[in-house]
Amino acid sequence: NVLAAVQSLADEMPATATAADLLADLTHRAEVDVEPTVNAVTLSTIHAAKGLEWEIVHIAGVSDGLLPLSFATDDAAIAEERRLLYVAVTPRDTLGMILREHFNWVSKPPANPIERHSWNVLAAVQSLADEMPATATAADLLADLTHRAEVDVEPTVNAVTLSTIHAAKGLEWEIVHIAGVSDGLLPLSFATDDAAIAEERRLLYVAVTRAKKALSMSWSERGANQSSTRTRSRFIPAALAATDTRTPGE
């Protein structure tokens, strides 16, 4: 494969190119760490793969009876089989294994908002691990996370969490949008006495304080399939009511 890549580079060079030109190109690629592209798939045993690396690795047969082999029964044999699997994966890959095995992280996000928040955090850690060099270890990831904590820079999570106010207790997000801030919803229409109204006000306080940097509240004058109109929640103070940016008909 390596020689085929060099041959491919030679074929792409001008007809007047010399061996010195090819050597200069290979030297430059080595200096900037840009390998020739090889359109090939290498099939290998784990033993034969020692000391080699590829951009993408697919390991087949990772099941009991194969890894570890069925006749590996004592502790020493099991440890050797584990070492073989370590050879097959990069240290970076082991970070994903740690998340899956010790934190039960799966690629599909859960529906529950509280579980989804935890999933988002682990997904961000997994994303950081994926972006690290193939030689990165768990200690390198820990150092990166520690540095981020010290400078207050969280991993980026490309996700939106839908949650009820009750389920959002104890959680925080950079930006929070609260929908349905109208009388009949906040407070609910059947909250009629002072205690019930106070509880509804407390719930809105919980919702508002989930936002770290930005907050928006919205409401609709008319719900789906409803003829009656709604009014803005009585909990919205006059100062905020004065910033109403609705257009007629909204």
C-alpha positions in Angstrom: 0.0 0.0 0.0 2.8 2.4 0.9 4.7 1.7 -2.4 1.4 2.0 -4.3 0.8 5.4 -2.8 4.3 6.5 -3.8 3.7 5.2 -7.3 0.4 7.2 -7.4 2.2 10.4 -6.5 4.8 9.7 -9.2 2.1 9.2 -11.7 0.5 12.6 -10.8 3.7 14.5 -11.2 4.7 16.4 -14.5 6.4 14.3 -17.1 9.6 16.3 -16.6 9.7 15.4 -12.8 12.7 13.7 -11.5 13.4 11.3 -8.6 14.7 14.4 -6.8 11.3 16.1 -7.3 9.5 13.1 -5.9 11.9 12.9 -2.9 11.3 16.6 -2.2 7.5 16.1 -2.3 7.7 13.1 0.1 10.0 15.1 2.4 7.6 18.0 2.4 4.7 15.6 3.2 6.6 14.2 6.1 7.3 17.6 7.5 3.7 18.7 7.4 2.4 15.3 8.3 0.3 14.7 5.2 0.4 11.1 4.0 -0.3 10.1 0.5 -3.9 8.9 0.0 -4.2 5.1 -0.4 -7.5 3.7 -1.7 -7.1 0.3 -0.1 -8.5 -1.8 2.7 -6.0 -3.9 4.7 -7.2 -7.2 6.3 -5.1 -8.2 9.3 -5.0 -10.3 12.4 -4.5 -8.4 15.6 -1.1 -10.0 16.1 0.0 -8.8 12.6 -1.3 -5.3 13.2 1.1 -4.6 16.1 3.0 -1.4 15.4 0.7 -0.3 12.5 -2.0 2.3 12.4 -4.8 3.2 10.1 -7.2 6.2 10.0 -10.3 3.9 10.4 -10.3 0.5 12.0 -13.1 -2.1 12.1 -12.7 -4.9 14.5 -14.9 -7.9 13.8 -15.8 -10.8 16.1 -15.6 -8.9 19.4 -17.6 -11.5 21.3 -17.0 -14.0 24.1 -15.5 -17.1 22.6 -13.4 -15.0 20.2 -12.3 -12.1 22.3 -11.5 -13.7 24.8 -11.0 -17.1 23.1 -13.2 -19.8 24.6 -10.1 -21.7 25.8 -8.7 -18.7 27.7 -10.0 -19.7 31.1 -7.4 -18.6 33.7 -6.7 -15.0 34.8 -3.4 -14.8 32.8 -4.9 -16.0 29.6 -7.9 -13.5 30.0 -5.4 -10.7 30.7 -3.5 -11.6 27.5 -6.7 -11.5 25.5 -7.6 -8.1 27.0 -4.1 -6.9 26.0 -4.7 -8.1 22.4 -7.9 -6.0 22.2 -6.0 -3.0 23.5 -3.5 -3.5 20.7 -6.4 -3.5 18.2 -7.9 -0.2 19.4 -6.2 3.1 19.9 -6.0 4.7 23.3 -8.6 7.2 22.1 -11.0 4.3 21.4 -10.7 3.1 24.9 -12.3 6.4 26.1 -15.5 5.5 24.2 -15.4 2.1 25.8 -15.1 3.7 29.2 -18.2 5.8 28.6 -20.2 2.9 27.3 -19.2 0.3 29.9 -19.0 2.5 33.0 -21.6 5.2 32.3 -24.0 3.2 30.2 -23.8 5.8 27.4 -25.5 4.8 24.1 -25.6 6.8 20.9 -29.4 7.1 20.9 -30.6 10.0 23.1 -33.2 9.1 25.8 -36.7 10.7 25.7 -36.7 11.6 29.4 -35.5 15.3 29.9 -33.4 14.5 33.0 -31.8 11.5 31.4 -31.3 13.5 28.2 -29.4 16.2 30.1 -27.0 13.6 31.4 -26.8 12.0 27.9 -25.9 15.4 26.4 -23.0 15.8 28.9 -21.6 12.4 28.1 -22.1 13.0 24.4 -20.1 16.2 24.7 -17.3 14.2 26.4 -17.5 11.6 23.7 -17.2 14.3 21.1 -14.1 15.7 22.8 -12.6 12.2 22.9 -13.3 11.8 19.2 -11.4 15.0 18.4 -8.3 14.0 20.4 -5.3 12.4 18.7 -5.4 8.6 18.3 -2.6 8.3 20.9 -4.6 10.3 23.6 -5.3 8.5 26.9 -7.9 8.9 29.6 -5.4 11.1 31.5 -5.2 13.4 28.5 -9.0 13.7 28.4 -9.1 14.3 32.1 -6.5 17.1 31.8 -8.6 18.7 29.0 -11.8 18.6 31.1 -9.9 19.9 34.1 -8.6 22.8 32.1 -12.1 23.5 30.7 -13.5 23.6 34.2 -10.8 26.0 35.4 -11.4 28.5 32.5 -15.2 27.8 32.5 -15.4 26.6 28.9 -17.9 23.9 28.4 -17.8 21.4 25.6 -20.2 22.4 22.7 -23.3 20.3 22.6 -25.4 20.6 19.4 -28.7 19.7 21.1 -32.1 21.1 22.1 -33.7 19.8 25.2 -37.5 19.8 25.5 -38.7 19.7 29.1 -41.5 20.4 31.4 -40.8 22.9 34.2 -41.1 20.2 36.9 -38.5 18.0 35.0 -36.1 21.0 34.6 -35.6 21.5 38.4 -31.9 21.4 39.2 -30.8 21.7 35.5 -29.4 24.7 33.6 -28.9 25.7 30.0 -27.2 28.6 28.3 -30.4 29.7 26.5 -34.0 29.0 27.7 -37.3 29.6 25.8 -40.5 29.3 27.9 -43.6 28.9 25.8 -47.2 29.3 27.0 -46.7 32.1 29.5 -50.4 33.1 29.5 -53.2 33.1 32.1 -54.8 29.7 32.0 -51.4 28.0 31.5 -49.2 30.0 33.9 -51.0 30.1 36.3 -53.2 27.1 35.3 -56.9 27.9 35.1 -57.8 25.7 38.0 -55.3 27.4 40.4 -57.9 29.7 42.1 -56.8 30.2 45.7 -53.8 32.1 47.0 -51.8 29.0 47.8 -52.3 27.5 44.3 -51.4 30.8 42.6 -48.2 31.1 44.8 -47.2 27.6 43.7 -47.7 28.5 40.0 -45.6 31.6 40.5 -42.9 29.5 42.1 -42.9 27.2 39.1 -42.4 30.1 36.7 -39.5 31.2 38.9 -38.0 27.7 38.5 -38.3 28.0 34.7 -36.8 31.5 34.5 -33.8 30.6 36.7 -32.9 27.7 34.4 -31.3 30.2 32.0 -27.6 31.0 32.3 -27.2 33.7 29.7 -30.5 34.3 27.7 -34.2 33.9 28.4 -37.3 34.4 26.2 -40.9 34.0 27.1 -43.8 33.6 24.6 -47.5 33.2 24.6 -50.3 33.0 22.1 -53.6 34.8 22.2 -55.4 31.8 20.7 -54.7 28.1 21.1 -55.3 25.4 18.5 -58.9 24.6 18.0 -60.0 27.2 20.6 -62.3 30.1 20.1 -61.5 32.0 23.4 -58.6 34.4 23.6 -55.8 34.3 26.1 -54.0 37.1 27.9 -50.4 37.5 29.0 -49.6 35.8 32.3 -50.2 38.0 35.3 -46.8 36.9 36.5 -45.0 39.0 33.8 -44.0 42.3 35.4 -45.0 45.6 33.8 -41.4 46.4 32.9 -41.3 43.2 30.8 -44.7 43.7 29.4 -43.6 47.0 28.0 -41.0 45.2 25.8 -43.8 43.2 24.0 -42.5 42.8 20.4 -45.6 41.1 19.0 -47.0 42.1 15.6 -50.8 42.3 15.0 -52.4 38.9 14.7 -49.8 37.0 16.7 
